[in-house]
Structures are given as C-alpha cells and as structure tokens.
Amino acid sequence: MPPFALQRQEIDGLVAYVRAGFDRSGTAVKLGDAGRGRTIYSGKGACVTCHRVNGTGSTTGPDLSDVGALRSRSEEHTSE
C-alpha cells in the first residue's frame, strides 16, 4: 500500500469510520473478529506484503503485532 498524504481531519475521519464497524458497502461488521482480520491481512488487503504480525509477513512497514493489544488497553481506560 503506498503512503498517503492525509490531513489530521481526514485521518480522524478514517479512524472513526473504521471504529464504527462498517465495511465499504455500509454493512455492519463484527469488530474484533480475528478470523476476518487474518483474511483481510493476508488476502485482499495485502497487508502482509508490507507489515508483519506475530512473525508473519514483511518487515518493510511497521510491525502490527501489538495493535490489538494496544487498542484493548485503550478501550479499557476509556470505559472506566
């Protein structure tokens, strides 16, 4: 995936959209579905070509192994 030159507002909007749990067609998706994430990571999303997760994938982009753990900790703090 090529780098993007996004403004802060655009990034915030993208993050909000992803966290809302909808796919590109507007269909609600289950958040935190590890199987779906693996399918996207190694399939159509082609994330594996640049990123590594738990030792699988390329080292070109940032390692994403801790992304789920970081999000979980963040959500724990916001729910208190």
C-alpha atoms as a printed R data frame, in Angstrom:
   type eleno elety resid chain resno       x       y      z
1  ATOM     1    CA   MET     A     1   0.000   0.000  0.000
2  ATOM     2    CA   PRO     A     2   1.518   3.353 -0.932
3  ATOM     3    CA   PRO     A     3   1.863   6.077  1.705
4  ATOM     4    CA   PHE     A     4  -0.921   8.627  1.920
5  ATOM     5    CA   ALA     A     5  -0.634  12.365  2.498
6  ATOM     6    CA   LEU     A     6  -3.716  12.844  4.666
7  ATOM     7    CA   GLN     A     7  -4.620  15.854  6.770
8  ATOM     8    CA   ARG     A     8  -5.281  15.325 10.502
9  ATOM     9    CA   GLN     A     9  -9.065  15.718  9.965
10 ATOM    10    CA   GLU     A    10  -9.023  13.086  7.237
11 ATOM    11    CA   ILE     A    11  -7.142  10.650  9.475
12 ATOM    12    CA   ASP     A    12  -9.576  11.274 12.337
13 ATOM    13    CA   GLY     A    13 -12.498  10.642  9.983
14 ATOM    14    CA   LEU     A    14 -10.941   7.435  8.684
15 ATOM    15    CA   VAL     A    15 -10.295   6.148 12.209
16 ATOM    16    CA   ALA     A    16 -13.863   6.996 13.250
17 ATOM    17    CA   TYR     A    17 -15.217   5.149 10.222
18 ATOM    18    CA   VAL     A    18 -13.153   2.040 10.930
19 ATOM    19    CA   ARG     A    19 -14.101   2.047 14.604
20 ATOM    20    CA   ALA     A    20 -17.785   2.407 13.690
21 ATOM    21    CA   GLY     A    21 -17.603  -1.124 12.278
22 ATOM    22    CA   PHE     A    22 -18.855  -0.854  8.700
23 ATOM    23    CA   ASP     A    23 -17.367  -2.237  5.518
24 ATOM    24    CA   ARG     A    24 -17.137  -0.289  2.248
25 ATOM    25    CA   SER     A    25 -20.721  -1.150  1.299
26 ATOM    26    CA   GLY     A    26 -22.046   0.226  4.590
27 ATOM    27    CA   THR     A    27 -22.791  -3.212  6.040
28 ATOM    28    CA   ALA     A    28 -22.142  -3.533  9.766
29 ATOM    29    CA   VAL     A    29 -19.294  -5.884 10.630
30 ATOM    30    CA   LYS     A    30 -18.357  -7.539 13.875
31 ATOM    31    CA   LEU     A    31 -15.499  -5.614 15.474
32 ATOM    32    CA   GLY     A    32 -12.621  -7.649 16.783
33 ATOM    33    CA   ASP     A    33 -13.172 -10.637 14.505
34 ATOM    34    CA   ALA     A    34  -9.684 -12.182 14.415
35 ATOM    35    CA   GLY     A    35 -10.516 -14.581 11.582
36 ATOM    36    CA   ARG     A    36 -11.803 -11.771  9.386
37 ATOM    37    CA   GLY     A    37  -8.722  -9.722 10.220
38 ATOM    38    CA   ARG     A    38  -6.416 -12.578  9.194
39 ATOM    39    CA   THR     A    39  -8.321 -12.970  5.932
40 ATOM    40    CA   ILE     A    40  -8.008  -9.268  5.090
41 ATOM    41    CA   TYR     A    41  -4.368  -9.102  6.263
42 ATOM    42    CA   SER     A    42  -3.171 -11.949  4.064
43 ATOM    43    CA   GLY     A    43  -5.798 -11.724  1.307
44 ATOM    44    CA   LYS     A    44  -7.458  -8.803 -0.425
45 ATOM    45    CA   GLY     A    45  -5.956  -6.184  1.915
46 ATOM    46    CA   ALA     A    46  -2.453  -7.437  1.066
47 ATOM    47    CA   CYS     A    47  -1.180  -6.003  4.372
48 ATOM    48    CA   VAL     A    48   1.209  -8.961  4.625
49 ATOM    49    CA   THR     A    49   3.240  -7.576  1.710
50 ATOM    50    CA   CYS     A    50   4.498  -4.692  3.883
51 ATOM    51    CA   HIS     A    51   3.610  -5.473  7.513
52 ATOM    52    CA   ARG     A    52   4.431  -8.252  9.958
53 ATOM    53    CA   VAL     A    53   2.099  -9.711 12.591
54 ATOM    54    CA   ASN     A    54   3.419 -12.247 15.097
55 ATOM    55    CA   GLY     A    55   6.350 -13.173 12.861
56 ATOM    56    CA   THR     A    56   4.371 -13.488  9.620
57 ATOM    57    CA   GLY     A    57   4.810 -11.021  6.775
58 ATOM    58    CA   SER     A    58   7.241  -8.427  5.537
59 ATOM    59    CA   THR     A    59   9.423  -6.060  7.527
60 ATOM    60    CA   THR     A    60   9.007  -3.152  5.084
61 ATOM    61    CA   GLY     A    61   6.247  -1.460  7.108
62 ATOM    62    CA   PRO     A    62   5.684  -1.239 10.870
63 ATOM    63    CA   ASP     A    63   5.120  -4.440 12.859
64 ATOM    64    CA   LEU     A    64   1.422  -4.672 13.716
65 ATOM    65    CA   SER     A    65   1.655  -7.471 16.299
66 ATOM    66    CA   ASP     A    66   0.636  -5.283 19.237
67 ATOM    67    CA   VAL     A    67  -2.132  -3.278 17.551
68 ATOM    68    CA   GLY     A    68  -4.973  -5.353 19.011
69 ATOM    69    CA   ALA     A    69  -3.413  -5.343 22.484
70 ATOM    70    CA   LEU     A    70  -2.905  -1.582 22.384
71 ATOM    71    CA   ARG     A    71  -6.473  -0.985 21.295
72 ATOM    72    CA   SER     A    72  -7.797  -3.241 24.064
73 ATOM    73    CA   ARG     A    73  -5.830  -1.373 26.723
74 ATOM    74    CA   SER     A    74  -7.016   1.958 25.298
75 ATOM    75    CA   GLU     A    75 -10.648   0.840 25.373
76 ATOM    76    CA   GLU     A    76 -10.276  -0.352 28.985
77 ATOM    77    CA   HIS     A    77  -9.171   3.135 30.034
78 ATOM    78    CA   THR     A    78 -11.988   4.894 28.179
79 ATOM    79    CA   SER     A    79 -14.655   2.626 29.665
80 ATOM    80    CA   GLU     A    80 -13.731   3.397 33.283
